[in-house]
Amino acid sequence: MRPPAQSIAGHLALIVAIAAILAGAMAYPFFPGRYDQLSVPLSTMAQLVGVAGLALVPGALLWLAMPRRQFGLAVASTAVGTGAGLILALVAALSSGNLLGVLTLAGLTGALLGLLPRLRRLKDPDQRRLHPVPLYLLCLPLLALASQLALADSLTRWSRDRAMANAAELIARIEAYYDRHAQYPASLQAQYGDYDPNRVGIDRYHYMRRGGSYNLAFEQPRFLLDDIGTREWVVYNPRGEHRVYSHTSWLLLPSAAAEPIQGWYASGDAGRAHWKYFLFD
């Protein structure tokens, strides 16, 4: 038996709505707004739905093709989904701390406890018709992955460019200070930050005076599949003497010793005068 077309249409509408929410969560760190420290972890978790969730797709296809075997396929999908959920909880803990990891694990446990009675009902011959669950297991990971691939490049470039543009006032103030005092400020560390990158996933600009120049930097969020494990720092230096380091201890080395070991593996022009990006693994 097949479910009514109206029922399928309702589930498809809900799938599209959930996929839109996932896409919004992925894009959230790149939007304008005040810094939100949960934005990057939540974005990464949403992106993992499209990566780890791919493991559910083969089982979903078999479930749709063989509805009479849905109990065994549902049990297998539950096991695979539990593994994906554990990966999600681990990523949450590593990216944002133990609390988010524990909350994610608690949500996974609650979902499993609610799912077990439904699984048992699938043994009933009267329930052996096309079930809507495999539609979700098939469509959501594919839509989440497609969203990530479609959004990654344009959103990252837009966020980076806006954060660089929003630093213009701060750079002008730094140069005005130099005009008055014939040197750049020793530090810009203070209780309140008066110059905001205005990107949800970028916390602040980092300033470091270096010799007769200075570096102004921010960390740019990246998508999960955009060079997996890579972190990007975008740096401004008015004299082209850009410096950005992997380890604080390297800043305590003699300058000549520190220069060869900044720690980045690639760099390039960020698209605005005096700005460069640096990639760390």
Secondary structure, DSSP 4 states (H G I P E B T S, - for coil): ----HHHHHHHHHHHHHHHHHHHHHHHGGGSSSS--TTHHHHHHHHHHHHHGGGGGHHHHHHHHH-GGGHHHHHHHHHHHHHHHHHHHHHHHHHHH-HHHHHHHHHHHHHHHHHHHHHHHHTTSGGG-S--SHHHHHHHHHHHHHHHHHHHHHHHHHHHHHHHHHHTHHHHHHHHHHHHHHSS--S----SS-------TT----EEEEETTEEEEEEEEP--TTSSTT-EEEEEE-TTS-----S-GGGGGS-HHHHGGG---SEEEE-SSTTEEEEEE-
